[in-house]
Amino acid sequence: MSGQGRTSDGHGRLGSMLLGLAVAVGCVLFLGGFAWAAVVYKPYTVPTRSMTPTVNSGDRVLAQRIDGSEVRRGDVVVFTDPAWGDMPMVKRVIGIGGDRIACCEKGGRLTVNGKPIDEPYLHSKGLASAENFTAEVPKGQLFLLGDERTASLDSRVHLEDAGQGSVPRDAVQARVDAIAWPMNGMVERPEAFAALPGGVSSPGPLRLQLAAVLVGVVLILGGAAYGPIAARASRASRNKGGKVPAGAH
């Protein structure tokens, strides 16, 4: 009997240690995931409908803090430039330094260095721009357009400015990775820009951060639930083992 008791105690201590370890790991993952996301991402509220349907007016987005040198064509970025009103704005990068942007070719698409670009994210399925234009993007600059081309005040409005409507790379503060509210998910990189030199940017670590938080929640809740269940099972086992068979007097 005493040997069985020690074995049971040993299993109980081991179970408690594993339970405590699981909860501790869960807390680290849960808090660490949130802390990591807070360092990497910054929330913004989009004030206008110029990026409809990708991002709508009033949407809450998560934008990855990046350096301007990390920006690629197709990125949806948050930037601030005095010539555009000196307030945070959200637009899509169409061209980078050295690019020649033109619209529209015979199919109604804009071109980057002579290559027609398919833009499935556009609000309107007609011409990529109601007015024809061309622009040479200076080195270190970015050419930006909204996805709602009929309502967006973008680089086309500033074509007569220095840099032909472009903004400096260092004006970029962050790259939009996901729409947090309403929960519309990740903002995908357009495939049309992938074939151009430099390709498209890689998604940020948001999915990994969310996975860490979710695993942490599972471990914490699992650990919290396991304790009472194990205690109840142990009491039931002891009660069953303590019963005296009928007639054994």
NORFENPE-V968106 format. One record per backbone hydrogen bond with DSSP energy under -0.5 kcal/mol. CO is the residue of the C=O (numbers start at 1). NH is the residue of the N-H. If there is no record, write none. Layout:
CO/NH
CO/NH
//
This chain:
1/5
2/6
3/7
4/8
5/9
6/10
7/11
8/12
9/13
10/14
11/15
12/16
13/17
14/18
15/19
16/20
17/21
18/22
19/23
20/24
21/25
22/26
23/27
24/28
25/29
26/30
27/31
28/32
29/33
30/34
31/35
32/36
33/37
34/38
35/39
36/40
37/41
40/65
42/63
44/46
44/61
46/58
49/52
50/148
51/54
51/55
56/59
59/46
59/61
60/180
60/181
61/44
61/63
62/177
62/178
63/42
64/175
67/70
68/71
72/75
75/77
75/93
76/176
77/79
77/91
78/173
78/174
79/89
81/84
81/86
82/85
89/79
91/77
92/94
92/145
93/74
95/143
96/99
99/101
99/137
100/113
101/135
102/111
103/133
105/108
108/128
109/105
110/117
111/102
111/113
112/115
114/116
115/112
116/118
119/122
133/103
135/101
135/137
136/138
137/98
138/141
140/169
141/97
142/144
142/167
143/94
143/95
144/155
145/92
147/123
147/149
148/151
148/152
152/154
154/157
154/158
155/158
156/159
158/161
158/165
161/164
163/166
167/142
168/171
169/172
171/80
173/66
174/78
175/64
177/187
178/62
178/180
179/184
179/185
181/60
182/184
185/179
186/188
190/193
191/194
191/195
193/196
196/199
204/207
205/209
206/210
207/211
208/212
209/213
210/214
211/215
212/216
213/217
214/218
215/219
216/220
217/221
218/222
219/223
220/224
221/225
222/226
223/227
224/228
225/229
226/230
227/231
228/232
229/233
230/234
231/235
232/236
233/237
234/238
235/239
236/240
237/241
238/242
240/243
243/245
245/248
247/249
//
